């Protein structure tokens, strides 16, 4: 249980070193998005990459070549989906959630909170972290595609052009 053989330890060290180097090279080749702030799709790929790396390291049933093939496959699929979603909005809508306003003009959007399984307390906390103590001074709180909350004070909303793709923004979809 505590120790079986030096061969297994040496295998983990060698395969770990080579796998780690291969994963770093692969992530550099596929671009910054693979490790950027994650939407649900990117998160799934990242978890799958970690799980695959752990399997390569610890399972003697999986050869290094098989593991490396799995890593390349996952990273390649993520890259293909990222490129396709950047070019075609229909694909993007399949793999990425749309941002949604949880506060509009200082008013909590309770239907959106419920739909997105958030509480008023979580939104109020996000507002407080920006240094604001008054909901009336908040023009919008947006639940972004990566799960973060963007808080925009009323005096910073401007024309709202950065909010055009937000699902329930009053000016969404305008030309």
N, C-alpha and C positions, 0 to 999 in steps of 0.2 A: 504494500500500500504506500509506503513512504519512499521507497526506492526500488527500482527493478534492475536497471543496468545503466552503465555509462554509455552504451551505444544509443540508448533512447535519448539521453541527455544531449549527447553530441548531435544526434539527428535533429532535435528541436533547435539547437543553436545554429546549425548550418542552414536548415530549411527556413528557420525564422529570419536569419540575416538575408538570405536570398529573396524570400517572399516579401519582406519589408522593403527591400530595395526595388523589387519589381512593382509593388503597389505604389510607392512614391513616384516612380517613373510613369506609371500608368495614370495616376492622378494629375501629374504635371502635363501629360500629353492630352488628357481630356478637358483640361481647362479649369478655370476658377469656379465654375458653377457647381461642380461636383462637391465642393466643400463650402459653398457659400451658405448664406442663410437659407434654410431648407424649407421647401414646401413639402407636402406629404409624399409626393413621388420621389423627390431627392432624398428624403429621410429614409424611405424604404430601401433605396439603392445603397445608401450609406450603411445601414444596418446589415444588409445582405453582404456587402463587401467585408465588413468586420467579421461576420459569421463565417464566411468563406475563408478568410485569413486564419481564423481560429481552427477551422477544420484542417487546413493545410498543415498548421503547426502541430496539432495534437493527434490527428488520426493517421495511423500507419496504413489504413485501408485506402487512403487517397494519395496518389502520387503527386509529386510537385508539378508535373506537366498537367495533370488533370485540374489541380487547384489553380494553376496559372491560367489555364483555359477558361475556368469559371470566372476568375477575376476580370479577364479581358472581355468575356462575354457580357458581364454585368456593366462594366464601364462603357463598353461600346453601345449597348442598348440604351443606357442613360444618355449618351452623347447623341444618338440618333433621335431619341424622343425630344431632347432639348432643341436640336436643330429644327425638327419638324414643328414643334410647338412655337418656335420663334417665327417660323414662316407662315404657318396656317393657324388662324384663330380657332378654327373648329377643333383641331388637335389640342391646342392650348387649353381650351375649355374642358376637354376630357381629362387632362392630367393635373390641371391647376385650378384651384378654387378662385372665384372672383372676390376682390376685396368688398367689404360691406361696411356701411356706416352704422355704428352702434349709438352714436350721439349725433344729432343734427340740430344746429342752432340752440344748443344748450339743453335739448330735450332727449332723454334716454329713449331709444327705440326698443321697447320691451319685446316686441315680436321677434326682432332680429337677435336680441340677447337670448331668448328662449331657443330660437332656431339654431343658434351657434353654440348653445350650451355654456353660456357665460352668465355670470351674476353681475348685478349692479355694483357690488363691492369690488369686483375685479376691475371694472371700468373706472370706478372712482379712485382706486389705487393708482391706475395708470395716469389719471389726471393729476393726482397729488404728486407723482414723481416728476412731473414737469414744473412743479412749483406753483400750480394754480390751486386755489381753494374754493373756487366758485364755478359751479357747472354752467352758470349763465355766461361766463366768459369763454366758453368752449364752442367753437364753430362746428367741430366734427371730431369724433373719435372713430378711426377706421381700423377694423380687423383686417390686417393684411393677409396676403396669400400664404405667408410663412408663419402665421399665427401671432405675430407681434401686433401691438396696438400703437397706432400713430395718433398723437393728440395734436390737434391744430386749433390754436386760440382764434377767437372770432376776428381779432385785428390782423391775423396772418392769413386768412382764407383767400384774400384777393379775389380774383375772378373765378377761382375754383377749378381752373383748367387742369390741375394735377389730379383732380378727383373725377374726371370724366368717365373712367372705367369702373368706378365704384357703383355696385349694383343699385343701391337705392338713393344715390345722390340726385337731387332734384334736376341738375343740369346734365345728367349722364346721357351720353349718346348724341349730344348736340354737335352740330358741324363745326 
